[in-house]
Amino acid sequence: MGRAGACADNAAMESCLSLLQKNLLDRGSWATRLELRLAIVRWLEKIYHRKRRRGRGKLTPVEFETMIINAVAPAA
């Protein structure tokens, strides 16, 4: 990754944008850019980050963050 022409460079972002398009943008309309921005942030935080699995452990970002916080707390 990182080289010009590497096919996997944009795959993760394209996957995210595709899901955003299908699950949010194609299903509604917004009166202002601020409403659209809030809808996108809400979708990312409430849906995408809580359900999407990644990495070898297949944890969602929220599950991974909780695991790290719980592992670090006793050490502190």
N, C-alpha and C positions, 0 to 999 in steps of 0.2 A: 504494500500500500504506500501511497505517497508519491509514486512515480507517475509521470505523465502517461496516460493511456491505460493505467491499471483499472481493470473492469470492476473491482470490488470497492473502489474509493467511495463512490456515491451510493452504494446499494442500501446502506442503512438509512440514509436520509431520504432516498427515493421511496423506500418502504413506508417510512413515517408519513411523508407527504401524501402518498397514495391513500393511506388509511384516513388521514385528515380530510382529504377530498371526498372520499366515499361516505364517511361517517358523520361529517359535520357540514362541510361547505355545500355539498349537493342537496342537503336536506333543509336548508333555511335561507332566509335573507335578513339583512340587518340594515337599519336606517342610517347608522353612522359607523365610521371606522373604529371608534371606541367600543361600540357594541360587538363588532366583529372580533376585535382584539381580545375582549373579555371572554367571548365564546371560545376562542382558540385556546386561551390560557386555561379556562375551565376544563375543556376537553383533554388537554395534555395532562393536567394535574389529577383529574378525577377518573379518567378512563385509561388513557394510554400508559401512564406511569404505574398504575396499579394492576394492570392486566398483562402487559407485554412481558414476555420472558426473554432473558438474554444470558449469554455466556454458558459455560459448562454446567454450572450449578442450577440453571434454569430458574433463577429467582427473578422476581420483578424488582425494579429499582427500589420500591418502598420496602420490600422484604429484605433486600440486601442491606439497606441503610439501617433498618431495625436490628438486624443481626450484628452489624458492626458496632452500633451504639451499645448494645447489650454486652458485647465482648469487651469493649473499652471501659465501660462503667466500673466493673469490679477492679480493674487495674488502677484506676485513679484514686 
